[in-house]
Amino acid sequence: MPVDSIKSDASIMAALGRQMTRAVQRETLAAGNLANLDTPGYRAREASFEAALGSSGGLELRAAEGKSLPGAGRTPGNAMTVKETADTASRRDGNNVQLDHELLELNRAMGDFSAAQTVLAAKFRLVRYAINDGR
């Protein structure tokens, strides 16, 4: 197998891994927002990956208050910042979580994860086919 093909496969696998990790991180944020739907004073949080797009070093996922989010370790290329959702109206209790928005975000993240998982499964089927010499 040519070296270029191996490098290409490794980069594809890494990109799929990053996409799946980001989708899980977005799902975690949306689930946290949904869990606090009725918490007075809770401010919805959203993910932002823009800062990570220009860097390739290992960055850590951090909340706006400087606390690490659960399950977020140092993973190269998977850094995201968490900030309060802007431009959403607050209810009388100070909570600004919008059920429709969070369910939509959760559904989008699940779709992104599923798409990456489908491509990854197809890649593994091709590898298995090559190992078995087409049998």
C-alpha positions in Angstrom: 0.0 0.0 0.0 1.5 3.4 -1.0 2.5 5.7 1.8 0.3 8.6 0.4 -2.7 6.3 0.7 -1.9 5.5 4.3 -1.5 9.2 5.1 -4.7 10.0 3.4 -6.6 7.3 5.3 -5.1 8.6 8.6 -6.2 12.1 7.9 -9.7 10.9 6.9 -10.0 8.9 10.1 -8.7 11.8 12.2 -11.3 14.2 10.6 -14.1 11.8 11.2 -13.0 11.4 14.8 -12.9 15.2 15.3 -16.4 15.5 13.8 -17.8 12.8 16.1 -16.1 14.4 19.1 -17.5 17.8 18.3 -21.0 16.3 17.8 -20.8 14.7 21.2 -19.7 18.0 22.8 -22.6 19.8 21.2 -25.0 17.1 22.4 -23.6 17.5 25.9 -24.2 21.2 25.9 -27.7 20.9 24.5 -28.6 18.2 27.1 -27.2 20.4 29.8 -29.3 23.3 28.6 -32.4 21.1 28.5 -31.7 19.8 32.0 -31.8 23.4 33.2 -34.9 24.4 31.3 -36.7 25.3 34.6 -33.7 26.5 36.6 -34.2 30.2 37.6 -31.4 32.4 36.4 -29.8 29.8 34.2 -28.2 31.1 31.0 -28.1 28.8 28.0 -24.7 27.9 26.7 -23.6 27.3 23.1 -20.4 25.9 21.5 -18.0 27.8 19.4 -15.3 26.0 17.4 -14.0 29.1 15.5 -11.0 29.5 17.8 -10.0 25.9 17.2 -10.3 26.0 13.4 -7.1 27.9 13.0 -5.0 25.9 15.4 -3.7 22.4 15.4 -2.4 22.1 18.9 -4.1 20.4 21.8 -6.5 22.7 23.5 -8.8 22.1 26.4 -12.5 22.6 26.4 -13.4 25.3 28.9 -16.6 26.9 30.0 -16.9 30.7 30.1 -16.2 30.7 33.9 -12.9 28.8 33.3 -14.1 25.5 34.5 -13.5 22.4 32.3 -16.6 20.7 31.0 -17.1 17.1 32.0 -15.6 14.6 29.6 -13.5 17.2 27.8 -9.9 16.5 27.8 -7.0 17.6 25.8 -7.8 16.5 22.3 -5.9 18.0 19.3 -8.3 19.9 17.0 -11.4 19.4 19.1 -11.2 22.6 21.2 -14.3 24.6 21.6 -15.2 27.5 23.7 -18.5 27.6 25.6 -20.3 30.9 25.9 -23.7 32.1 26.9 -26.2 32.1 24.1 -26.5 35.7 22.8 -29.7 37.3 21.5 -32.2 35.2 23.3 -34.9 36.7 25.5 -35.0 35.8 29.1 -38.1 34.8 31.0 -39.1 36.5 34.2 -37.0 34.1 36.2 -33.9 35.1 34.2 -33.7 31.7 32.3 -33.2 32.1 28.6 -33.2 28.4 27.5 -35.5 27.9 24.5 -36.8 24.3 24.2 -37.2 24.4 20.4 -33.7 25.7 19.8 -32.1 23.1 22.1 -34.0 20.2 20.6 -33.0 21.4 17.1 -29.4 21.7 18.2 -29.5 18.2 19.8 -31.0 16.8 16.6 -28.4 18.5 14.4 -25.5 17.2 16.5 -27.0 13.6 16.4 -27.2 13.9 12.6 -23.6 15.0 12.4 -22.5 12.1 14.6 -24.5 9.6 12.6 -23.1 10.9 9.3 -19.6 10.5 10.5 -20.4 7.1 11.9 -21.8 5.9 8.6 -18.7 7.0 6.7 -16.5 5.4 9.2 -18.4 2.1 9.0 -18.1 2.2 5.2 -14.3 2.7 5.5 -14.0 -0.2 7.8 -16.0 -2.4 5.4 -13.6 -1.5 2.7 -10.6 -2.4 4.9 -12.3 -5.7 5.8 -12.9 -6.4 2.1 -9.2 -5.7 1.3 -8.0 -8.0 4.1 -10.2 -10.8 2.9 -9.1 -10.3 -0.7 -12.6 -9.6 -1.9 -14.2 -12.7 -0.3 
